[in-house]
Amino acid sequence: MLFVSTIRAMPGKFDETVRMLKHSKIPDGVEIKEFLGLFGKPDAVVVFDARSESLAAEFVSQFGSVAEVSTALAIPVKELKWTR
């Protein structure tokens, strides 16, 4: 399952957020595809594969003490069946 998370550092927590991003714990069953810092908000985006929603939650929850995290299940456009 492919996930996309946006990460926005809480006020006064930017340096700590960057350190956490650089040294994040990646659980077995999670594979990082892209980890990108951004100029502007959000501060970072991570695209990752996880075997389950619970593994995805385990991975992103580590950032919750220093950042606002929003995670969505991602579907490759070629797999979308919204139109004929």
C-alpha positions as CSV (number, residue, x, y, z in Angstrom):
1,M,0.0,0.0,0.0
2,L,1.3,3.4,-1.0
3,F,1.0,6.4,1.4
4,V,1.8,10.1,1.3
5,S,2.3,12.1,4.5
6,T,2.8,15.8,4.8
7,I,4.7,17.0,7.8
8,R,4.4,20.6,9.2
9,A,6.7,21.5,12.1
10,M,5.0,22.9,15.2
11,P,6.1,26.4,16.2
12,G,9.5,26.4,17.8
13,K,10.0,22.7,16.8
14,F,11.5,23.0,13.3
15,D,15.1,22.0,14.2
16,E,13.8,19.0,16.3
17,T,11.5,18.0,13.4
18,V,14.4,18.1,10.9
19,R,16.5,15.9,13.2
20,M,13.7,13.5,13.6
21,L,13.1,13.3,9.9
22,K,16.8,12.6,9.3
23,H,17.0,9.9,11.9
24,S,13.5,8.4,11.6
25,K,12.8,4.8,12.7
26,I,11.6,2.8,9.8
27,P,9.6,-0.3,10.9
28,D,10.0,-3.6,9.1
29,G,7.3,-3.7,6.4
30,V,7.8,0.1,5.6
31,E,9.8,1.2,2.6
32,I,10.5,4.9,2.0
33,K,10.1,5.9,-1.7
34,E,10.8,9.6,-1.4
35,F,11.5,11.8,1.6
36,L,11.5,15.5,0.5
37,G,12.1,18.7,2.4
38,L,10.0,21.6,1.0
39,F,10.5,25.4,0.9
40,G,7.2,26.5,2.3
41,K,4.4,24.7,4.0
42,P,4.3,21.8,4.6
43,D,7.9,21.4,5.6
44,A,8.3,17.8,4.3
45,V,6.6,15.1,2.3
46,V,7.2,11.4,2.6
47,V,6.0,8.8,0.1
48,F,6.2,5.3,1.4
49,D,5.0,1.7,1.1
50,A,3.6,-0.1,4.1
51,R,2.2,-3.6,4.3
52,S,-0.7,-2.3,6.4
53,E,-2.4,0.8,7.7
54,S,-1.2,-0.1,11.2
55,L,2.5,-0.1,10.0
56,A,1.9,3.2,8.3
57,A,0.5,4.6,11.5
58,E,3.4,3.3,13.5
59,F,5.8,5.0,11.2
60,V,4.2,8.4,11.0
61,S,3.2,8.6,14.7
62,Q,6.8,9.1,15.7
63,F,6.6,12.7,14.3
64,G,3.5,13.6,16.3
65,S,5.3,15.2,19.2
66,V,7.0,17.8,17.0
67,A,4.9,18.2,13.9
68,E,1.4,18.1,12.4
69,V,1.2,15.0,10.2
70,S,-1.4,14.2,7.6
71,T,-1.4,10.9,5.8
72,A,-3.4,9.6,2.9
73,L,-3.5,6.3,1.0
74,A,-2.2,7.0,-2.5
75,I,-3.3,5.2,-5.7
76,P,-1.3,5.5,-8.9
77,V,-3.3,7.4,-11.5
78,K,-3.2,4.6,-14.0
79,E,-5.1,2.4,-11.5
80,L,-7.9,4.9,-11.0
81,K,-11.3,3.9,-12.3
82,W,-13.1,7.2,-12.0
83,T,-13.7,7.6,-15.7
84,R,-14.2,5.2,-18.6
